[in-house]
Amino acid sequence: VSAHGGAMTDAPSVVAQYFTVDGASLSGNAGDGDYAGTYAYYNAVARQDVNVLNATIDNNDRGIEINGYAFGGASTQQNIYFAYDTVQHNTVDGVDLHVLASGDNGFAAQYGSIYHLDASYNGEDGFNIGARADEADAEQQFYMVHVTGDHEGRDGLEVVSQSTGYTAGSYTNYPAHVQQNIYAIYGSF
């Protein structure tokens, strides 16, 4: 599932997408078990709400991959809610959450809650979380309660961030900005 918005005109475009996976088995795919992405260009605004509940997602390339991209001054926001899921034995990561904001004061954000999710026995990471801002701003905030990410090929929980360049203000330039707030409570990594 992906949402695209943007045009090189003065009129902004807006796209919003809301979807829920409940009680599903997503297994044995060459790609991801569940992929959701937003792509916003120029003056566009994109929003996506993703709910994955009571699902078994295993033996895929990645279990759950949620990415948000904002280019050229656009804005994207993703809200996630995962609860009571099993995401195991995937080739790369169990849960992959990333945002990228690039150019002209763009903004990309992800917010969400993850409850009782077992992302164990994956090829690389149980949870791979990352944010990048290039001449823009990026944010991530996740509450992770009773989650498991152990017996991985690499890390149980990997959190990375990077910012480069500056954003333009009214009278001065400001450094590009990344903020990540990750709360992992009662987990096993």
N, C-alpha and C positions, 0 to 999 in steps of 0.2 A: 504494500500500500504506500503510495507516495502522493504528496501534494505539491504542485508547482504553481508559482505565481510570479508575474513580473513582465514589464514592458518598458521600453525606453521612451516613455511619453510622460507628460506632466500629470496625467491622471493615475492615481495609485490603483493597483489591483490587489484584491484581497481573496485569499482562499482559506477555508476552514474545513477540517476533516475530523470526524469523531468515529472511533471504532473500538469494538470490544471482541475479544476472543475469550469464550467461556466454556470450560469443560472439553476442550479440543485436544487431540493428539496430533502433533506436527512432527513427523519423524521421517528420517531417511531421505532428506532433500539434498541435492547437490549444492544448493545455495543455503539460505537461512531458513530456519523454522518459521520465524516471524520477523519480517522486515517492515519498518516504517520510516519514512524520510520526508522531510520538508525541504524545499528548495525555493528560496525567495531571491529575486533579482531586482536591482535598481530600487525603485520606490515601492516595492511590493511588501505586503504583510502576509505571513503564513502562520497558521496555528493548527496544531494537531493534538488531539487527546487520544491516548492509547491505553487500553485496559486489557490486561491478560490475567485471567482468573482460572484457577483449578485446571491448569493445562499441563500436559506432558509434552515436552519439547526436547527430543533427543536424536542423536545420530545424524546431525546436519552439519554444514560447514560452521555456522554460528547458530546458537540457539535463538536468542532474541537480539536483534540489532536495530537500534533506534538512533537515527542521525538527523541533525538539523543544520542546514546551511543557509547563510545570508550573505549575499554578494552585492557590492556596489551601493551601500547605504540602505539595503533592505533590512527587514526585521522578521525573525521567526521565533516562535515559542512552541515548545512541546511539553505536555503534561502527561505523566505516566502514573499508572497504578498497577502493580503486580501483586498478586496474593495467592498463596497456596499452590505454587507452581513447582514442577520438577523439571530442571533444565540440565541434563547430564549427557555425557559421552558425545559431545560435539567436537569436531575436528579442531576448531580454533577456540573461540570463547563461548562461555555459557550465556552471559549477558554483556552486550557491548553498547555503551551509551556515549555518544560524541556530539559536540557542537563545534561549528566553525563559523566565525564572522570575519568577513574580509572586505576591507576598503570602504572609504567614505562614511565613516561613523556607523557602520552596520551593527546589528545587534542580534545575537543568537542565544537562546536560553532553553534549559531543560529543568523541570521541577517534578518531583514525584515522591511516591512512597512505595516501598517494596517490603512486603510482609511474608514471612514463612515461605521463602523461596530457597530451594536446594539446587545450587549450581555447582555440583561437584563432578569430578572425574572428566573434565574437559581437557582438550589438547594443549591449550595455552593458559588462559585465565578464567577463573570463575566469573569475576566481574571486572570489566575493563571500562574505565570511565575517563573521558578526556575532553578538554576544552582548549580551543585555540582562537586567538584574536589577532588579526593582521590589520593594523590601522582601524580597529573597531573594538567592540566590547562583547564579551561572552560570559555567561553565568551558568552554573549548575548548582542545584540544591536537591539532595536526596536524603530521605529518612529510610534507613534499612534496619528492620527489626526482625530478629530471629531468622537470619539468613545464613546459609552455609556455602562456602566456596573452598573446599579442601580437596586434597589428592589431585591437584592440577598439574599440568605439564610445566607451568611457570609460576604464576602468582594466584593466590586466592582472591585478592582485591588489589587491583592496580589503578592508581589515580594519577593522571598526568595533566599538565597544563603548559601553555606556551603563549607568549604575547610578543609581538614585534611592531615597531613603528609607532606612529602617533595618530591621534584623532584631532580634528579641527574644532576648536571652541570659538566663542565670539571674538575674543581678543588674543587668544594664545592657543598653542597646541598642547594637548595632554597625551601622556603615554597611553598606548593601547592597554586594555584592562581585561583581566580574567579573574573571576571570583568563583571559587568552588567551596561549598559547604556540604560535606558528606558526613552524615551521622550514622555510624554502624553500631547498633545496640543489641546485645545478646546474640552475637554472631559467632561463627566458627570459620576461621580462615587458615 
